[in-house]
Amino acid sequence: MKDKVYYDESCYVCSLEIKMIRKRGESCGIKFIDISRSDFGFIDGNFDIEMIGEFNGQETFGIDTFREMYNKMGFTKIVKFSKLPIIRNIFEYSYRVFASYIRPRLPKRKTNGKV
């Protein structure tokens, strides 16, 4: 079973990040699934404000998806740093602000939506 990260290719920020890490992530067993594709089958989750993932059979949301993804790719020091008490709060707050208030207001990229 592959680990999965659901991302929005029509979001400039999301697509840029996935583009930068795709090769490394895929070589570590992560499958990246574009939710903006016309053939994307809906699964439970609020994709408008959450980055959703599946790692080791467990569903992850938001900043925890990033932590699992980067940990799987070998960035363990950064992941540990992001879990420190005050730093954890900063990361979680920053993610919430971006996901809830900034991302919905960003212009969308045109995608072909093809398979």
C-alpha positions as CSV (number, residue, x, y, z in Angstrom):
1,M,0.0,0.0,0.0
2,K,1.4,3.3,-1.1
3,D,1.3,6.4,1.1
4,K,-0.7,9.2,-0.5
5,V,-0.8,12.9,-0.5
6,Y,-3.9,14.7,-1.9
7,Y,-3.0,18.1,-3.3
8,D,-4.6,20.8,-5.6
9,E,-2.7,21.3,-8.8
10,S,-4.8,24.4,-9.5
11,C,-3.3,26.1,-6.4
12,Y,-0.1,27.9,-7.3
13,V,1.5,27.3,-3.9
14,C,0.4,23.6,-3.6
15,S,1.5,22.7,-7.2
16,L,4.9,24.5,-6.7
17,E,5.7,22.6,-3.6
18,I,4.7,19.2,-5.0
19,K,6.7,19.9,-8.2
20,M,9.8,20.6,-6.1
21,I,9.5,17.3,-4.0
22,R,7.7,14.9,-6.4
23,K,10.7,12.9,-7.5
24,R,12.0,12.4,-4.0
25,G,8.6,11.7,-2.6
26,E,7.7,9.1,-5.3
27,S,11.1,7.4,-4.8
28,C,10.1,7.1,-1.1
29,G,6.8,5.5,-2.0
30,I,4.5,8.5,-1.8
31,K,1.8,8.8,-4.5
32,F,0.6,12.3,-5.2
33,I,-3.0,12.7,-6.2
34,D,-4.3,15.9,-7.8
35,I,-7.8,16.7,-6.5
36,S,-8.4,19.2,-9.3
37,R,-8.5,16.4,-12.0
38,S,-11.8,15.6,-13.6
39,D,-11.3,11.9,-12.7
40,F,-10.7,12.5,-9.0
41,G,-13.1,10.4,-7.0
42,F,-14.3,12.1,-4.0
43,I,-13.3,10.8,-0.6
44,D,-14.1,12.2,2.8
45,G,-12.3,15.3,3.8
46,N,-12.4,19.1,3.5
47,F,-10.0,19.6,0.6
48,D,-10.7,23.3,0.5
49,I,-8.8,23.9,3.7
50,E,-6.9,20.7,4.5
51,M,-3.9,18.9,3.0
52,I,-4.9,15.3,3.4
53,G,-2.7,12.3,3.3
54,E,-2.6,8.6,4.1
55,F,0.5,7.2,5.7
56,N,0.8,3.6,7.0
57,G,-3.0,3.2,6.7
58,Q,-3.7,6.3,8.8
59,E,-5.4,9.4,7.5
60,T,-3.5,12.7,8.2
61,F,-4.8,16.3,8.0
62,G,-3.1,19.7,7.6
63,I,0.3,20.2,9.0
64,D,0.5,16.6,10.1
65,T,0.3,15.5,6.5
66,F,3.4,17.7,5.8
67,R,5.2,16.2,8.8
68,E,4.5,12.7,7.6
69,M,5.5,13.4,4.0
70,Y,8.7,15.1,4.9
71,N,9.6,12.5,7.5
72,K,9.1,9.8,4.9
73,M,11.4,11.7,2.6
74,G,14.2,11.8,5.2
75,F,13.8,15.3,6.6
76,T,13.6,14.0,10.1
77,K,15.5,17.0,11.7
78,I,13.1,19.5,10.3
79,V,10.1,17.4,11.3
80,K,11.4,17.1,14.9
81,F,12.1,20.9,15.0
82,S,8.5,21.5,13.8
83,K,7.2,19.5,16.8
84,L,8.9,21.6,19.5
85,P,6.3,23.1,21.8
86,I,6.4,26.8,20.7
87,I,7.5,26.0,17.1
88,R,4.6,23.5,16.8
89,N,2.1,26.2,17.6
90,I,3.7,28.6,15.1
91,F,3.6,25.9,12.3
92,E,0.0,25.0,13.1
93,Y,-1.2,28.6,13.3
94,S,0.6,29.6,10.1
95,Y,-0.8,26.6,8.2
96,R,-4.4,27.4,9.4
97,V,-4.0,31.1,8.3
98,F,-2.7,30.0,4.9
99,A,-5.3,27.2,4.4
100,S,-8.3,29.1,5.7
101,Y,-7.7,32.7,4.7
102,I,-5.0,33.0,2.1
103,R,-5.3,30.0,-0.2
104,P,-9.1,30.5,-0.9
105,R,-8.3,34.0,-2.2
106,L,-5.4,33.1,-4.4
107,P,-6.1,32.9,-8.2
108,K,-6.3,29.4,-9.6
109,R,-4.0,27.9,-12.2
110,K,-5.6,26.5,-15.3
111,T,-5.1,22.8,-15.4
112,N,-6.0,20.4,-18.2
113,G,-7.9,18.1,-15.8
114,K,-7.0,15.1,-18.0
115,V,-5.9,11.7,-16.9
